[in-house]
Structures are given as structure tokens and as C-alpha cells.
Amino acid sequence: KGRKGIGTVALSKNEWFKAKHLSEDYYLYVVWNTEMHPNVPLPKIVQDPANKLVAKEDIHYLINSSEIEEKS
């Protein structure tokens, strides 16, 4: 997932359920500040995000940026 800044990341229900199903075989890659550094992607990587991250269910599953930073 790419973000212009740093903030909440949204996963669709399908992405979240796939992450739950694949567990340790699923990785969430998040790249912050894509506008400021378009040629230097430094992804935050979280293995098994459905079990490691707390998501707020909305239309999407919303994951706080501080938690991605902490657990990547």
C-alpha cells in the first residue's frame, strides 16, 4: 500500500480475509511519503498482519500507522 504521507492504511474485506487465511504467508508492505520520495521506496513490512495488527472494521479494515511502524 502506498501513502502520500503517514496515516491509516485501509485493507478491503477481501484483503483482510486473505491475510487471515494465509496468516504467516501473507505480508503487508506499506510505503510512506510516496510523493516526497517517489524513487526511494522504503517499505514497512509486516508479516501476518491479521494476527499482529489491530484493525478497526469499517467499510475497510483500518490499521493505525503507529502500529505498522512498531511491528514492522
Secondary structure, DSSP 8 states (H G I E B T S, - for coil): -B-SSS--EEE-HHHHHHHHHHGGG-EEEEB--TTT-TT----EEEESHHHHS-EEESSSEEE-HHHHHHH-
